[in-house]
Amino acid sequence: MTRDVMPVTAAFFERLVHDSDPLHAISTLSNIWSSRANADLPNFGLSRAEYMIQLCLIYSGEVGNGGHSQFFLNRGGRVIRDTLDALRGVGLPELESTLARAAALFPSGSVPDNVEDAERAFDQLTGRVLGELDDLDRQAFRFLPEPSPHPAASSSGPV
């Protein structure tokens, strides 16, 4: 079931995107349309722009709450490429680089798309690699806001 969402005026959107901190803009926009998000649909059933913002919010919430391990174990690798594109697109190249480096720590250099396969690959990571992942978590924390109470920013949400 979907709910109607009040449209966002172009002036509000422009002001929000150009005059706000990127993560604040992401959170604000996501709050507007998150009621329509459905993880079972392509792009969560959102427009491409909404989907990209939602990915940034999911990444910042998961990593801010439990580090990259939480992001990978809850999401697998299926949204990593799109999340990298989204982080770059909203002006967060530091987080884009951090995510790319974290994903490359997995065996074969990438996180398996399937959550169960990602969990098995994660279990193979050595102590040294887990230490590198912790370092990348700390690097990401420098760019992330305080953890968000927004449901899409935690593993308990449907998206």
DACORCOR-V266825 format. One record per pair of residues at least 12 apart in sequence whose C-alpha atoms are under 10 Angstrom apart, sorted by the first residue. I is the first residue (numbers start at 1). J is the second residue. Records with the same first field share a line. If there is no record, write none. Layout:
BEGIN
I: J ; J
END
This chain:
BEGIN
1: 35 ; 36 ; 38
2: 35 ; 36 ; 37 ; 38
3: 33 ; 35 ; 36
4: 33 ; 35 ; 36
5: 32 ; 33 ; 34 ; 35 ; 36
6: 32 ; 33
7: 32 ; 33
8: 29 ; 32
13: 25 ; 29
16: 28 ; 29
17: 29 ; 90
21: 90 ; 91
22: 53 ; 56 ; 87 ; 90 ; 91 ; 92
23: 53 ; 56 ; 57 ; 60 ; 87 ; 90 ; 91 ; 92 ; 143 ; 144 ; 145
24: 57 ; 145
25: 53 ; 57 ; 90
26: 50 ; 52 ; 53 ; 54 ; 55 ; 56 ; 57 ; 60 ; 90
27: 53 ; 54 ; 56 ; 57 ; 58 ; 60 ; 148 ; 150 ; 152 ; 153
28: 53 ; 57
29: 50 ; 53 ; 54 ; 57
30: 50 ; 51 ; 52 ; 53 ; 54 ; 55 ; 56 ; 57 ; 58 ; 150 ; 152
31: 54 ; 57 ; 150 ; 151 ; 152
32: 50
33: 46 ; 50 ; 51 ; 54
34: 46 ; 50 ; 51 ; 54 ; 150 ; 151 ; 152 ; 159
35: 152
37: 50 ; 51 ; 54 ; 152 ; 158 ; 159
38: 158 ; 159
39: 157 ; 158 ; 159
40: 158 ; 159
41: 159
43: 55 ; 79 ; 82
44: 158 ; 159
48: 86
49: 86 ; 89
51: 82 ; 83 ; 86
52: 82 ; 83 ; 84 ; 85 ; 86 ; 87 ; 89 ; 90
53: 83 ; 86 ; 87 ; 89 ; 90
54: 83 ; 86 ; 152 ; 153 ; 159
55: 79 ; 80 ; 82 ; 83 ; 84 ; 85 ; 86 ; 87 ; 152 ; 153 ; 159
56: 82 ; 83 ; 84 ; 85 ; 86 ; 87 ; 88 ; 89 ; 90 ; 92 ; 95 ; 96 ; 153
57: 83 ; 86 ; 87 ; 148 ; 150 ; 152 ; 153 ; 154
58: 71 ; 75 ; 83 ; 148 ; 150 ; 151 ; 152 ; 153 ; 154 ; 155 ; 157 ; 159
59: 71 ; 72 ; 75 ; 79 ; 80 ; 83 ; 84 ; 87 ; 95 ; 99 ; 144 ; 152 ; 153 ; 154
60: 87 ; 95 ; 140 ; 141 ; 143 ; 144 ; 145 ; 146 ; 147 ; 148 ; 153 ; 154
61: 144 ; 145 ; 146 ; 147 ; 148 ; 149 ; 150 ; 151 ; 152 ; 153 ; 154 ; 155
62: 74 ; 75 ; 147 ; 148 ; 152 ; 153 ; 154 ; 155
63: 99 ; 137 ; 138 ; 140 ; 141 ; 144 ; 147 ; 153 ; 154
64: 137 ; 138 ; 140 ; 141 ; 143 ; 144 ; 145 ; 146 ; 147 ; 148 ; 153 ; 154
65: 141 ; 146 ; 147 ; 148 ; 153 ; 154 ; 155
66: 137 ; 147 ; 154 ; 155
67: 133 ; 134 ; 136 ; 137 ; 138 ; 140 ; 141
68: 98 ; 99 ; 102 ; 103 ; 133 ; 134 ; 136 ; 137 ; 140
69: 102 ; 103 ; 118 ; 119 ; 122 ; 130 ; 133 ; 134 ; 137
70: 154 ; 155
71: 99 ; 154 ; 155
72: 102 ; 103 ; 111 ; 112 ; 113 ; 114 ; 115 ; 118 ; 119 ; 122
73: 111 ; 114 ; 115 ; 116 ; 117 ; 118 ; 119 ; 120 ; 121 ; 122 ; 155
74: 114 ; 115 ; 116 ; 118 ; 119 ; 154 ; 155 ; 156
75: 111 ; 112 ; 113 ; 114 ; 115 ; 116 ; 118 ; 155 ; 159
76: 111 ; 112 ; 113 ; 114 ; 115 ; 116 ; 117 ; 118 ; 119
77: 103 ; 110 ; 111 ; 112 ; 113 ; 114 ; 115 ; 117 ; 118
78: 111 ; 112 ; 113 ; 114 ; 115
79: 113
80: 96 ; 99 ; 100 ; 103 ; 110 ; 111 ; 112 ; 113
81: 96 ; 99 ; 100
83: 95 ; 96 ; 99 ; 100
84: 96 ; 97 ; 98 ; 99 ; 100
87: 99
92: 143
94: 139 ; 140 ; 142 ; 143
95: 136 ; 139 ; 140 ; 141 ; 142 ; 143 ; 144
96: 140
97: 136 ; 140
98: 133 ; 135 ; 136 ; 137 ; 138 ; 139 ; 140
99: 133 ; 136 ; 137 ; 140
101: 132 ; 133 ; 136
102: 129 ; 130 ; 132 ; 133 ; 134 ; 135 ; 136 ; 137
103: 133
105: 122 ; 125 ; 126 ; 129 ; 130 ; 132 ; 133
106: 118 ; 121 ; 122 ; 123 ; 124 ; 125 ; 126 ; 129 ; 130 ; 133
107: 121 ; 122 ; 124 ; 125
108: 121
END
